[in-house]
Amino acid sequence: MPVNYLIYDLEATCWLGRPPKGHNEIIEIGAVMINEYGEVISTFEKFIRPTVNPRLSGFCKRLTSITQEQVDTAETYPKVIQAFMEWGNIFEADFYVCSWGNNDKKLFKDDCDLHSIDTKWLDQYVDLKGQFNNLKGMAVKGTLKKIVIKEGFEFTGKQHRAISDAINLSKIFLKYFDEWTFM
């Protein structure tokens, strides 16, 4: 059965301090699908309307460049995560969901729990940052943007936008395509 690698990034509600109602919600999913031959198949980008804290903070809007209107007119998490799963062929193919660090996995799990959505699909998760640190033999410091540039690529798009970060992360993923470990 073919294998798809879903290289993704998330943006979530954020504040300078703690969330008003104790929960950060995903407001954007960006992902790149790469097949077992290292070919980019397609991309996925959707905004999500937060329901616990529906108003974006000024800090969040400045950091992500996501507007209140973009999330106000978006679907809620259950509809968007269903669309993501369908796009990623999660129910019909072998797949791995891969992100830069475990925080994005935690965000997916927390939002799935909030909306009573099964998280078994997250069992196929791979932390590329952890593996990258192992490849380099040390804890690599710096933002994804700095690492992308250090690895010889131009950082394209806007930093702290899920689709841009996913596209840039896929550059690192493809550079070390034969080095990643999947279990």
C-alpha positions, 0 to 999 in steps of 0.5 A: 500500500502506498505511503503518504507523508503529511507535513503539517503546521498549525497556528492557534489562538494565542495571547501574551499570557494565558488563554482567557478560558484556558484553551488554545484552539487551532485557527489554521491548518497548513499541510503538504502531502508527499508520497513515498517517492518524495514527490509533492502531491498536493497542499492543504490550507484551511482556517478554523473558527475558534469556539472557546475564545472566538476573538483573536488577540491583537498579539495573535493577529500580529504574530500570525497575520490571520485576521478576525474575518478569516476565522469568523468566516471559517468552518469549525474544527470538526468540519475542517479536521474531517476535510483534512483527514479526507484530503490526507487519505487517512482512512484509506492509505498508510500515512504519517503526520509529521510536524516540527516538534510535539506542540502541534500534535498536542494542539491536534489532540486537545482540539480533538478532545474538545470536540470529542473526535477520535485521536487514533490517527495521531498514533502515526505521528512523527516529530521531525524536529526531534529526529533532526536533532538526532541527525545533527547530533545536537539540539538545534537551536533557532526558529524554523525559518533560521533552520530552513535558511541554514539548510540552504533554502530560501524561506518562502511565504510568511513565518507563523502561517501554517501553510508557509511553515508546512511548505518550508518544513517540507524542504527539510523533509525532502532534503533528508528524505532517506534519513527519517525513521518511521515506526 
